[in-house]
Amino acid sequence: MEAITLVLLAAGSSTRFGMGTRKQWLYQGHKPLWQKVADDFVNAFGFEHVVVTGSADDLDHMRRFGDYAVVAGGATRQASLRAALQEVVTPWVLVNDVARCCLDRIMVERVIAARDQAACIVPVLGVTDTLYLGDDPVDRTQARRIQTPQLSRTDILKRALESPINHTDESSAIRALGESIHFVPGSTHAHKLTHAEDLNHLACLEPPAPETRVGFGIDTHPFEQDKPMKLCGVALESPFGFKAHSDGDVALHAVIDALLGAAGLGDIGEWFPDTDAAYAGADSAPMLEAVIERIRRVGLAVRNVDLTIVAQIPRILPYKDAMRQRLASLLDLPPHRVNLKATTSEKLGFIGREEGVTVHAVASLGYFDWTQEHT
């Protein structure tokens, strides 16, 4: 398919989906949905040029999944498509919403075969139910339900998208330019994934595979006089706290790094740099919650966390249960999936000299099991 570039739109926020995980990140076996759709199209049609749009803060993560060109999408579908088209040099472009995740090969073949018929080839379905517009019935034989993928002449589509009007698909933008549209029969298999209940109508989907991802985190902070001390989000009675740009909760910082490591999402310094004034003296609990939200959004779920606090002072034992409960709450885990240990350094090193604390943390993640959430 040297003359056609495949564009897959996967930058949506999934606000109507309602699962916390964005639908493009629902794992199919070991692949997120957006990658499964891209692979299905490439395996079926041999596309040599593929462009995938993603949310700007997902791009680095998406690029670790394959060789597809990944570009930042925009606030609207049209803005995302406009960004993708900057990468397209072929005369034709086939655009599919990743939410149309079940590939009907025969339907796509109909679209491609009709490419000489018009500037835009559109798969459509008829309307079988009685149709009203406001209070008035509409002739349903004249109504069409528009689907993707749509095949368009690249140069014409680029011109069409220069319009300030926000069009919801390629055909409406090209029609507004006065160019021709050609309809071909669509497919009921190309059902769009919009709401969680749509999962029940998509036979091509498969459950996530069993998976365990493990991450390790370690953090150290020296003491600082006359600063409040927090560990695991719990305030400790102490004449000193931790010297740090934020509140210095060394335990939460280690847990954050363990989670980011398991998810493949970088490290705490990338997320919350100590050069950013926004995090000066900041509470570390919202930082952990932000990381948990991101992990969920990309289709992963926390399974358990284990951490070891290495401290000569202060004494950890009186606070252990409160720490475990607080950490479980932040992680949205039952307490039995959070383990906390404390030890000293037997008077050795900077810890033994009562100069600071080190915390080691291990976290495990699995794929978010969307099959259990929508039933």
N, C-alpha and C positions, 0 to 999 in steps of 0.2 A: 504493500500500500504506500508506494513512494509519493503518490500525488495527494495523499490525504493525511492530515495530522489529526490525531485523536486528542480532544480536550475533555478532561474529566473535572467537573466542578465539585469541590469537596471543602469549601471554606465556610459553610453555613454554621450558625451557632446552635442549631437544634433546639431552639426555644420551645417548639411545639412538641418535641419528642418526650420530654419530661422524665428522663432517667438519670440525669446527672452526667452520664457518659454521652458524648456526642455520637450520633448514629454512624458517622464515618469511621469511628474507632471501635465499633462492635466487632469483636474478634470472631473470625470464621476459621475454625481450626487454629492455626498459628498466624493467620494473616488478619490485619485490620480490614474492615469492609472496603475502604477505598482501594487498598492494594489488591484485594480479591477481584474487584470490578475491573481494575486496570489489567491485571493478568488475564482475566477471562477474555477481554477484548483482544489483547495482543495474541493470545494463544489461538483464538478463533480466526483472526483476520491478518495477523502478521504485521500490524502497524509498526513502522520504523520510527515514527515521530509521535511521542506522547507527552502531553503537558498536563500536569495536575495542579489545581489550585488548592491552597490550604490556608487556614488561619495563620496570620503573621507569626504568632508565638508557637505554632506547631511546626514550622518549616524545618528547623534543624532536626527535629525528631523524625519527621517524615522522610527526610533525605537519607536516613540510615536504613530504610527498608528496601531500597532498590535503586535502579539507574534512571528512573523517570525524572524528567525535568519538573521541579516543583517550584511554583511561584506564589507569592502572597496574593490572596484574594482581597476583595474590597467589602464595603458595607452592604452592597447589593449584588444580586446575581450578575447584573449587567456590568458592574464595576469589576467583578472577578473575571468575567469573560474578556473584558477589554484588556485586563492585565495579561491574561493567557495569550491573547492574540499577538502580543508583542513578540512572542517566541515562535510564531507560526510563519513559515515562508512557503509552504506548499499552496497550490492553487485552491485546494478544497480543505475544509475543516469539518470534522464530525464532532459535535458537542453533545455530551451526555451528562446528566446530573447523576452523581454517585448514588443519590437516593433512588434512582431507577437501577436497582442493583441486580436484578435477574435478567441476564442476557438472553434475548430470544434471537438466535442467530438468523433464522429465516426472515424475521422482520427487518433486521439490520441489512441483510442482503437486498431486500426490496428497496430500502432507502438508498443504498449505494448504487444499485442498478439503474435508478431513475435520475441519476445526477445530471444528465444532459437535458432534463425536462424543464428546469427552472433555476432560479438563483438560490432557492432554498427548498429542500425536500423534507417533508414533515410526515411522520407517522401519526395517524389519528384513529380514534374510536368514535363510533356513533353513540347517540344517547337513546336508551331504550325506555326510560321512565318518562312520564309526563313532565313537561318542563314549564316553569313559570318564571317570568322576569318581573319582580314586584308582584302586583296583583293581576297581571295579565299572562295568559298562556302563550307559549312560544312554539312555533313549528319545529318540533324536535328533529325533523328530517334535515333541517338546515343547520343544526347544531353539531359541533365536533369537539371531542375532547383531545387536546393536543398532548403529544408525548415527546420524549426524547429517546434515542439520539436524533438530532436533526443535522442534515448535511447542507453546508452553505458554501458559496463561493467566497473565499477568504477576503478578497478585496472589497466586495460588496458588503460583507458583514462588518468589516472594519469601518466603512463609511457610515453604515446604518447605526453603529454604536456611538458615533460622535454626537448623536442627538442628545439634548438635555432631558428629553422625556425618558423615564425609566420603564423600559419594556421588560416583560417577564420571560420572554423567550426570543430566540433568533427570528422566528417567522414573523412575529409582530413588528420587530424592528425593521426587518427587510421589507415587509409590506408597507410600513409607514414611509419608506423611501421610494415607494412606487414600483418596486421590483416584483418579479413573479414568484409565486409559491406553488408547489406541486404536492398534493396529498397522496400518500400511500396507506394501505391498511396497517394499522398498528397492532398491538398485541395485548391481550388481557394479562399475559405473564409479566409485562413491563409495569407492574403495579408500583406506585411510588411510596417509599417509606417516609412518612411524615409524622405519624403518631405511633405510640408504642403498640397499639392494637393492630397496626398494619403488619407487624411481624407475623401475625397469624395467617397472612395471605401471600407470603413470599416463600414458596416451596424450595427455592434455590439456596436458602440460608442453611448453614450448619452450625451446631453449637461450638462454643470455644473449646479448645483442646485442654486437657489437664496440663497445668504449667506451674512451676515454682521458680521464681526469680529471687535471688538473694543479693542483698547489698550490705556493705559494711561502712560504718561511719565512726570517726574518732575526732574528738575536739578537746582542747586544753585551754584553760584561762587562769591567769594569776589572780590573786586576791587584790581588792582595792578597798581601803578603809572608808567607812562612812557611806557605803553604798548598799542598798537593799540586796539581799541574796535570794535568788530563785533557782530551784532545781525541779525539772519536770513540771514547771508552771506552778510550783508550790512555794510559798514564802517561808523561809527558814529564819529562826531567831539567830542573829549573828551580828557582830559589830562590823563586819565587812561583807562586801559582795564580790562580784567578778569584774575585773578590768576588761572592758570590751566596748565596741562601738554601740552595741545594743544593750539590752539588760544583762547579757552575758550568760544566759541560761545554757550552760555547757551541755547539759543532758539533752535538751530539745535540739540543740545544734547538731549533736551527734546523731540523733534519730533522723533529723532532716536529711543529713548526708547519706545515711543508710537507705532511706526511702528513695532519694534521688538516684543513688547508685543502682538499686534494684530496678528502677524504672528506666534507666539509661537517659536521665534528664539533667546531667551535669552535676554541679555541686553548689553548696550553699553560698559560696562567694560569687558565683555567677548570678544567682537569684537575688541575693541581698548584699550587695557590695558594701564594704565598710567605708567606701568613699562617698556614699550617698547619704546626704544629710537627712533624708526621710527616715532612715533607720537609726538615727542617733538616739540612744536610750530606749529604743523600741521594745515592746513586749514581744518575746519570741513565740508566744502561743499563736497569734494570728499568722505568723510566718509559717508555722507548721500546718495550720489549717489551709493556707493558700497552696501549699505543696500537696496536701491531701486532695484538695479540689482539682488540681491539675492532673494528678495521677488518675483520679476517677474519670476525668474528661477524656483521657486518651485510652480508656478501656481496660484499666488495671484496678485491682482491689487489694487492699492490705490484708494479709493473712495473720501475721504475728510480728511482734517486736520483742527483742531481748537486749537488755543493756546492763553494763557493769560500770558502777561509779567507783573510781579509785581516788580515795580521799583519806588523809590522815585526820583532818578536821574539815568541816564540822561532822558531828555524828549523824549518820544517815538513818540508823535504825528507827528512831522515833517518827520519822516521816515517810518510811517506805510505803506503807499502805496508802496514805494520802497521795503520794507520788504516782503509784500504780493506778489508782482510781482516776486521777486527773489525766494521766497520759492515755488511759483507755478511753476517756471521754473525748479527748482531742482527736484520737484516731478513729473514733466511732467503732470501737471493738469491745467485746465483752472482756472484763478484767482477766479472765483466765488465759487470754491470748497476749497478755502483756506481762513480761517477766522482768524483775528488777533485782539486781544483785549489788552488794556494796562490799568493798574490801579496802584495806590500807596498803601502803607500799612498804610496810615493815620498817618505817623510819628512813627509807632509802630515797635519794634523789630529791628533786624540788618538792615533790609531794610529801616525802618524809620530813622535809624541813618546814612544812606547813606554809608553802608559798602559793599553792594552787591546787586545782582538781583536773583530772582527766576522766573522760567518759568514753567507753567503747559501746557501740550499738550495732546490732544485726537486725535486719528487717527482711521479711519475705513477702512477695506479692504473687498474685495469680491473675488470670484474665477475669474481668468482670463477667459474671454468668447472667447474661441478659435473658436466657431461656427461663430462668426462675423468676425474674422480675416482672415479666409481662403476662404470666399465666394467671 
